Every structure is written in structure tokens, then in C-alpha cells.
Amino acid sequence: MQNTLLAIVLAPLLGAIIAGLFGKQIGRKGAHWVTILGVGIAFVLSVYVFKQLTMDDVEVFNGTIYTWAQIGQLHFEVGFLVDNLTAMMMVVVTFVSLMVHIYTIGYMKDDPGYQRFFSYIALFTFSMLMLVMANNFLQLFFGWEAVGLVSYLLIGFWYKKPTAIYANMKAFLVNRIGDFGFLLGIAGVMAYFGTLDYSTVFANAESFAATNTTLNVWGDTNWSALSMICIGLFVGAMGKSAQVPLHVWLPDSMEGPTPISALIHAATMVTAGVFMVARMSPLFEFSETALSMVLVVGATTALFMGFLGVIQNDIKRVIAYSTLSQLGYMVVALGASAYAAGVFHLMTHAFFKALLFLAAGSVIIGMHHEQDMRKMGGLRKYMPITYITMLIGTLSLIGTPLFSGFYSKDMIIEAAADSHLWGSGYAYFAVIASVFVTALYSFRLIFLVFHGKERFDDHTREHLKESPAVVWVPLVLLAIPSIVIGAYYIEPMLFGNFFNGSIEVHESHNVLAELAHEFHGSWTMAWHSFTQLPLYLLLGGVLTAWLFYSKYTELPAKAADKMSALYTLLKKKYYFDEFNQKVLADGMVGLGRDLSKWGDQGLIDGVIVNGSATMVGRVAGWLRGIQTGYLYHYAFAMLVGLLGFLSWLLIS
């Protein structure tokens, strides 16, 4: 299996290198074919590995490929751990990436950076594969930073656009904060476990937890070392998976081309944090403090980021805030120890969120790169395939029964309801309320873009038509799993043995085991939903969107005027950006300026450097004053010195 795994990660890398270094030689067609071929090979082989592990009972692969360095007993290695969790992630990453690659041919056809873009997205795929296939923290960190680097390059792909450069720098800096915590967590693992190998760390987690090792923070305050490791790792996940307050970079990532928005939001960067916490379940299960923090942060993100989606007018930003909210759902599941439910939602979300972004890109192509939904309307008759596929993605997103998103979202809500950890009550309220909010902003988009009167000019109307097949075929292929994959995999993934050996849950935290007693199949679950609150909140959100944005279109303006303070708060995105700019960014600049003025110029230059020079000059001037050249002055000084010396002898 080792050679197969190497081929999976190296095929996209080879495509990226060829397209990046030899783009001029192979041309635009050569660039997209070599990268599509690389990612296609990775996808086919990933499906083959998935089949071997899940159907053919092939053993889990956990092996070292290359030893990079050795310091005493500490080994720094490149290695793969491929179990069912990894194999599922490999299939999702490569399939979504392949669809994005094909779609990009149509979307970026007139862009001068065509070859460069294909090189970047293939490199993105390689980086994510290295992350999910890692069997040690060193390789995990390499993949972690690699996806961060490539996301920086892709968000700022249009590097002559000031807003794109601002957005990629923002993403880079915010993720440095998260990565600092992540690095501290890895350092804690290395310090206390003496190894970076997953299997060794996980095997020793219980015995280490039993020692109750603490860290002396200050005074008599001691914190659990294991909790601090888990919190450090989760801070890293907060950056990558855009959890409050490290979420601010993700909406601005829309400055990059639409295909990369789909790849970042669906299958690569933002899913890395969720995957990592699920992989680290053997550690997190021994820290209820860390789990409660995960619960509260995820719940806050799910609800409050959903509110922001309601007032966005840019079609891509609505979907971006939807991603933030759905990531919050996944993190709530992780905090409730329903890791399988979180990863299951990661999988279903990857398909319907990629579908939504690519469908939005199709709309943008048809509208000649107009993204303001207020300038659209009535597009369903011009772009029927885009409309139907986007409607499918939306129905899955809001959790409509029988669609994939329904099975994963409802299980997270039930898991939050059954959890007994601190913060679970708040988490349940947040995710249940988010059902209404998600339906509201999702169908607001549908009504504004595809229904109602046409709000665009005659020139746009004359050229408006369905996107070419290279754009809509990936939409159709993504729509299929958005409908069926949830029903097919809910039982093996959540209540079967699919994640055995990959995810560990203590009996006292095992909410999915409790829910298993109430689960009687996907069809029964769908019918049972008609007696549950989430479905009626969903219908309430759809009805509200219809009333406000289709029937009585004057209502939103009146509501914004009546609740101007709330509207301003949402428009300003809870003032996170202002706080970061005024307090953190400007504060750091001001602190640096003061340190330069008072520390560098005042203390170092003024007191230490120039001050010592001035003192030496003054002492030298005084000494010059007593060097008169008269013999009697020197004789007098000798007598005074001798007298002083004799006096000291007599006194002592």
C-alpha cells in the first residue's frame, strides 16, 4: 500500500510543479490537463484505498516513509496513517478538488494567470493530503502550514487588487495567532510524551492523564498539562477552521477567485481544524475543560455568524458566512464528544458547500462578474441547471429531510441535547436557533437571485444564458452526493464500526451510543423529523424569507430602519474588524512607536550610548582641569593623599 499512498500525494504535487515551472512551455491546455490528471489519479487511488479498508478488510496502514532527523530518542519522520477516517477524508478532498479543477477551465478561461492558478490549486490538494494522511505531529504541522501558505497565495491571486492583498495578509496574520497556540500544543506533546508519533502518544494518553500532571501558571495556580495541550491544539483549529474570534479572515477570503472559495470552504483549509480535533480524540476525551471550551466556541460561531449571513448582499459572502455557521456545528459535535457526527457533517458539507460556491460562480459568470444580489433576480429561466443544482445544495444546507445535510445536522443537534458537559445547554440553544437563521439567509439568496423581478440591465439580459458544460457538469456531479450520501452513510459512520480505531470516546461522553437506541434507519429518521422542532424552524425560516424577499419586498428596509442599532451591529460584523484594527493593529503600532521613542531613542541611545559618552566627556573635562602642570600643585595633592592614607590607618 505504501507505493499507492505515495502516488496519491505525489501525483498532484507533480502536476503543480509542471504547471508552475513549465506553464509557458506547455500552455494553458497543458497546465489544466497535467493538474487534472494528477488530482484524478489521486482521486481514483483514494477510492481504491477506501474500498480496501472499508470493504476488503485490509489492515490500517501506519508506517514511516522517511526519517528526516533524529535527536536522541526523538525522531522527526514523514509517515502515513491511513485508516477509515483518513481514507474518507482523502476521497472527499480529491473528489471536490477534481470538480474544482474541471470547473476552473470554464471560470478562469480568460485570466492571464491561468497556469499559475492550476499550479496553486493542485499544490493545495497535495498539502491537504499530507495533513490528513500524517501519522505524526511534525508532518501534521507541515501540512497545516502548507495549506495556510497556499491559501495566502490563492486569496491574493489577483495581486494587483488592493482588497485581495489586504485579505490574504489578514488570513496570514490571523492564522499565525492560531498556529502559535497549535505549536505550543505540539511542544507540550513533545515535552510530556517524548515523541511526536500519534500511536505512541494516544497509547500513553490514559496513563499520562492518570498522573494529573499540572503546570504552575502563576503563584499557586496550577492547570492540567493535558488540558493545556488540548486547548493549544484547539486554538490552532480555531484559526484554520475560522472559529470566533479568529473567524475574521474567512469572509474576506472571497476576494480570491470563486473556484478557490469552493476549495477552501469545502474540502481543504477550513476542514483541517475539525479533522485534527477528531484525530486527537484520544487526548481530548481526558479533558472536559477543553471539550467545554470547544462546545461554547463552536456554538457561538454557529449562531452569531449565521446572523451576519442575513444582511450580506454579495452572493459569495452569504455562502461564506454559511460556512462559518456550519463549521460551528461541526465544532459543537466535537465538543459534545460526537466526533463521528462532526466528521460526518464535514463530509456532507463538503459536497453541498462546494456545489453552492460553484453554482454561485456560475451565476457570476452569467452576470458578467456581478456579485451583488440586489442587481439580480429571475435568473431561474435563464440558468435552469444552475438554479436546480443550487436549490439542491440549499435544501441540503438547511437540513431538509432526505437530503444529506439533514442527517448530519440533526444528529449534531441531538448530540448537543444529550450531552452533559458544561456549556451543552447553550450549545443546544445555539444550534437549534441556527436552523431558522440558516433557512432564512439561504432562501433569501434563492429568492433574490432566481425569483422575483429582473433587476439587471438590457445588455446583461441579452447575453444571459446557462454556463457551459465544463461549469455545470461539476455542479450536477456534486448535487448527487448532496442528496444521497447522507442517508447511505449515517448508520455505518455514526452507529456502526466505521470509525472504530480512528476515534475514541469514553463511555460517559458517548452521546451517539445513546442516540443509537432511537435510530431505526434513515427513512424512519426522515419521517420522524415531522414531529420535531428543527423542521418547523426550517419551514419558519423559508416562510420568513419568502415574505420578506418575494412577497412584501419593502419589509427588509422597514425592519432595518426600525431596528437600526441591531442592523448597524450586524453590518459592522460585531465590530471585530474595528477592534482588531484600532486596538490590536494600531495598538501594536503605537506600542512600537513608543518603544522606539522612549526605549530605543530615549533609553538606549539617549541614556546608555549617548549618556555614557557624555559622562566620559565630563569626567575627562574635570580630570583635565586638575592637570595644571605646576609642581607645587602635584606636591600638595601627594601630601593630601598621604594624610588621608595615614588617617585611615589610624582609624582602622
Sequence and secondary structure as in RCSB ss.txt:
>XXXX:A:sequence
MQNTLLAIVLAPLLGAIIAGLFGKQIGRKGAHWVTILGVGIAFVLSVYVFKQLTMDDVEVFNGTIYTWAQIGQLH
FEVGFLVDNLTAMMMVVVTFVSLMVHIYTIGYMKDDPGYQRFFSYIALFTFSMLMLVMANNFLQLFFGWEAVGLV
SYLLIGFWYKKPTAIYANMKAFLVNRIGDFGFLLGIAGVMAYFGTLDYSTVFANAESFAATNTTLNVWGDTNWSA
LSMICIGLFVGAMGKSAQVPLHVWLPDSMEGPTPISALIHAATMVTAGVFMVARMSPLFEFSETALSMVLVVGAT
TALFMGFLGVIQNDIKRVIAYSTLSQLGYMVVALGASAYAAGVFHLMTHAFFKALLFLAAGSVIIGMHHEQDMRK
MGGLRKYMPITYITMLIGTLSLIGTPLFSGFYSKDMIIEAAADSHLWGSGYAYFAVIASVFVTALYSFRLIFLVF
HGKERFDDHTREHLKESPAVVWVPLVLLAIPSIVIGAYYIEPMLFGNFFNGSIEVHESHNVLAELAHEFHGSWTM
AWHSFTQLPLYLLLGGVLTAWLFYSKYTELPAKAADKMSALYTLLKKKYYFDEFNQKVLADGMVGLGRDLSKWGD
QGLIDGVIVNGSATMVGRVAGWLRGIQTGYLYHYAFAMLVGLLGFLSWLLIS
>XXXX:A:secstr
 HHHHHHHHHHHHHHHHHHHHSHHHHHHHHHHHHHHHHHHHHHHHHHHHHHHHHTS    EEEEEEEEEEETTEE
EEEEEEESHHHHHHHHHHHHHHHHHHHHHHHHTTT TTHHHHHHHHHHHHHHHHHHHTBSBHHHHHHHHHHHHHH
HHHHHT STT HHHHHHHHHHHHHHHHHHHHHHHHHHHHHHHHS  BHHHHHHTHHHHHHTT EEEEETTEEEEH
HHHHHHHHHHHHHHHTT TTTTTHHHHGGGS HHHHHHHHHTSHHHHHHHHHHHTHHHHTT HHHHHHHHHHHHH
HHHHHHHHHHT  BHHHHHHHHHHHHHHHHHHHHHTT HHHHHHHHHHHHHHHHHHHHHHHHHHHHTTS  BGGG
   GGGT HHHHHHHHHHHHHHTT TTSHHHHHHHHHHHHHHH  STTHHHHHHHHHHHHHHHHHHHHHHHHHHH
SSS  S HHHHHH     HHHHHHHHHHHHHHHHHHHHHHIIIIISSTTTTT    GGG HHHHHHTT   HHHH
HHHGGGSHHHHHHHHHHHHHHIIIII TTHHHHHHHHTHHHHHHHHTGGGHHHHIIIIIIHHHHHHHHHIIIIII
IIIIIIIIIHHHHHHHHHHHHHHHHH    HHHHHHHHHHHHHHHHHHHHH 
